[in-house]
Amino acid sequence: MKTKKSVGIVLASLLAASMMLSACGNTDKTSNSTNNAQSTASTKPNEGGIDTSKPVTLKMILLGPKPADYDLVFGEINKVLKQKVNATLETEFLDWSDWKQKYPLKFAANEDFDLVFTANWASYADQANKGGFLELTDASLSKYAPLTWKAMDKVKWDQARVKSKVYMVPYNIANEYKEKLVIYREDLREKYNLPPITDAASYAKFTDAIVKNEKGTTPFGPTLGSMHALDTPLLVQKNNWKMIDGTPFAFSIGDATGKVFNVYDTPEFKELLTYYKNLADNGAWMRDVLTYKGSQSEDFKSGKIASYSHTLSSGVSSVSAVKSVHPDWKVGIADIAPDSKKTTAISTQNGMAIHATSKSPERSLMVLDLLQNDKQLHDLMMYGIDGTHYTAVGSDQFTKSDKFGSFNTFTNWSFQSPLNRIETTYPQVAKDIENKWKSQVTHFKLETFVFDNSKVVNEVSNVSNVMTRYGLPLEYGLVKETDKGLADLQSQLKAAGVEKVQAEVQNQINTFLAENK
């Protein structure tokens, strides 16, 4: 591992030194800059002080099954890369069924490869700390990836830092919202002349109307996790909290000190239990809700449920799916915490890194720069071949063909950029929500914090079991006396070691804040 770190340091130094020999490129983020970006990227060998006269073959590792049309599409990609930077890509795909086992082994064995997909959920920080990735300095990025360097907001680079250093080129889309909403039957809301769904109270009126008038349709279909499916909008988002995944702990995103608290101990949670109990008693969800194994989207499309809670992207999918089989139905997407601050996926949600031992780090950066910012290459990587896998509509829209799935089976997400196209069927209601949310987006010190539970793994498991066994029945209104049920939940959590877990979370947050002042 020391050898990999040393090589990474040497390569980073070489990249930084080479920066002193030439000026960096620039581009604008406006749509008019696309052509400029393409012409800037289309440098011939030796232009701009970068020698690309020697052909290189870059080995790339991506996640997901190998596309059926890989040879067809990557053949076209390689033609363009060969002409622009004298490089060719050879790609290995790690299937979803075994990537978790194979991915770390490639670094441990120090296999020969240049480019690799990485993410906060796919060992980014771990491999960066172990020396598996090449550090990407400001100098190297501005020289070899000038388009990306210019187009990427500073906050995205900062989010990609591990102990103050950048090891990936993140994906670059404006906002990927993580907020949960309510996806519901708008035609039924209109049918019964109900008020717009904007909060908990108006949503309760909707569920009541479905129970009374739509026999055979359950008002709400759950997502079974360790907490109620509506907790995210009605508890977390409404109060501007941030949950620690896999635990009952949260902190306020406006609290610079990052004080951790147990949401089950808050008055907000206790108040919400009364609301849930009323919904349950009125039949908002099925009595066997805790054993529900249906698919929300499929049950919604078939009319078995009239609403569910999920992300905006799921709502968009439901609009399209329902329209195809029930053209007379309308689908609504409601934000029931409309005044809350909005958070987005951090830039490390998807990205590409350069292996610390890559023999062609400069050319690797140049290729990543083109795949994000060259219109021709970006369209090929993201959508396939125009006329085969999709049909381009103007410069920023597209329609899928029946062969779209023959190529889009892998993690091309890391190449997303302002050049992304949107489907022509993208619903106006989603656009309206996104336009409103833009002004509500907030960033905060702890948005990149990830809890490492290795020191309290047993306690975390025990706490999770208590949340499922005692918390879920309570939240879904299946416990007759909510006050007693809450007391039992809190007692069981204490016995499971919740205080030890909370102390460990707080300690890690304090350390994170101290290291990221």
Helices and strands as residue ranges (DSSP letters): H 2-19, H 33-41, G 47-49, E 56-63, H 70-85, E 87-94, H 99-108, E 115-118, H 124-130, H 138-144, H 146-151, H 154-159, E 161-162, E 165-166, E 169-170, E 180-185, H 186-191, H 200-213, H 231-231, I 232-237, E 241-243, E 249-252, E 261-262, G 263-265, H 267-281, G 289-291, H 296-302, E 307-311, H 312-325, E 331-334, G 347-349, E 351-354, H 361-373, H 375-383, E 390-393, E 397-400, G 404-406, G 412-415, E 422-423, H 428-437, G 438-440, G 445-448, G 454-456, H 457-466, I 467-471, H 472-475, H 482-496, H 498-515
